[in-house]
Structures are given as C-alpha cells and as structure tokens.
Amino acid sequence: MSAIVSINNLHKSFGANKVLNGVSLDVQKGQMVAIIGRSGSGKSTLLRCLNGLERIDSGDINVCGHDIHHPDKLNLRELRKQVGIVFQSYNLFPHVTVERNITLALTTIKKLSSAEAKKIAHNVLTLVGLEAKKDAYPEQLSGGQQQRVAIARSLAMAPELMLFDEVTSALDPELTGEVLKVMEDLSRQGMTMVLVTHEMAFARKLADILVFMHQGKVWEVGPPDELFTHPKTAELAKFVSSDL
C-alpha cells in the first residue's frame, strides 16, 4: 500500500484562533479514514486543507502527488480533478437538471463531448441509484437524493480520493441511510475516502482507520474497534461514552 495523503506537522490559524496545531496523518490508497471529534476540533478545516480550499500556515501536505504546502507551484485545477469533495450543503446548481449538474464540469474542465459526458453521468447516477432522476431539477429531489447527486457529480471526475464533510448532518435518519449506503458501496469498490462524520456506528463498522481529533490535534488514531473499546485517553473515552 502507498500513501495517497501524507500530512506532517500541519498548522492553521484563523486570526488568533489556532485551529490545527501540528497535525500529522497518512492515508493509504484504498482506505476509508473516518475523522471524529467535537465541534471546533479542526476536522472540517483539515479536510478543506487537503483540497486546497484553505491555505495552510506551515507544515507539509502531499495529496495525490501534489505538494499543497507550495501554493505558488500548486495546480489547483489538476488537484481537484483527482480529489473530490462533498459538503454538508449539496451545492447543486438549482437552475439546471441533475444530468447537467454532473456533465458541466466534464464538458468545461475535462473538455469531454456532450455525448461522453452524458454517458458518464448515466453511469454515476446509476451507481447512486438515481438514473431515473436525470431530467429532474434539484428542488424536485429530497435532501438525500440531492446529496447522492452531489456524490455522483464528484465521482464523475474519476477522482483518486473522495472527501466527505459531514454529508449526512442535515438529513433525517432515513435519508442518512440512503447516503451512507452509497458511501459503503464506494468503500467496497476500493475508493480511497476521508470523511468527517458524527455517524459513529457507520465509522465503527466500515472505517479502516479512525482518527479522533481534539483541540486541533490528532489525539488518537487506529482501528475503530480498538479506539472504541480501549481508548487510551480520557478525552476519547468521554467522547465515546457521550455518544453511546
């Protein structure tokens, strides 16, 4: 296995607020890595740094062969072809169909023909169980369906790495189940994924590695069962017990 993400001593502040304080972490190709922790522990900021959405203060990050710590040399367009990110808010374009939401980047960024792009859209919509909705507009879909379209849109770019930032936090339990099923299928197909989540049962069942963040640091890291069953720190023990 080879590291697709390598983070070393990462620091990031917003003004006087130190959000990431010396984070180091490796993600191997094909792994699902779940990041857990309380609000404000730096989880989402870490994810945004991996996609170049936040500029880091210091440290080294290599993602899919791109040195993100050298912003002057970084080709963000090439990075984002290889790294997909899905947010809590779906960020779909409301004025175009589901199919066009997916083909837009394929025709404008990858310069594919309309026919090629539509074929890919068909494939990824089938993967998330929504091919029948290709002509619908986002407002005609449930929240769970919109989130699945957002995942399909990222998958259409054929990324090497998928990042998920609390993608189920705005959904009710039934819709959450729809989205988690798609992520489970992606995991079984070998997609490398890093997800920030509050879905502890999902993380425990499917993640290869669990990362507990606290006060801007990686507090504990290891197999989920080990961290849930035998937490090494009082902070993780308290966090796990509060979730049960």
Disulfide bonds with the S-S distance in Angstrom:
none
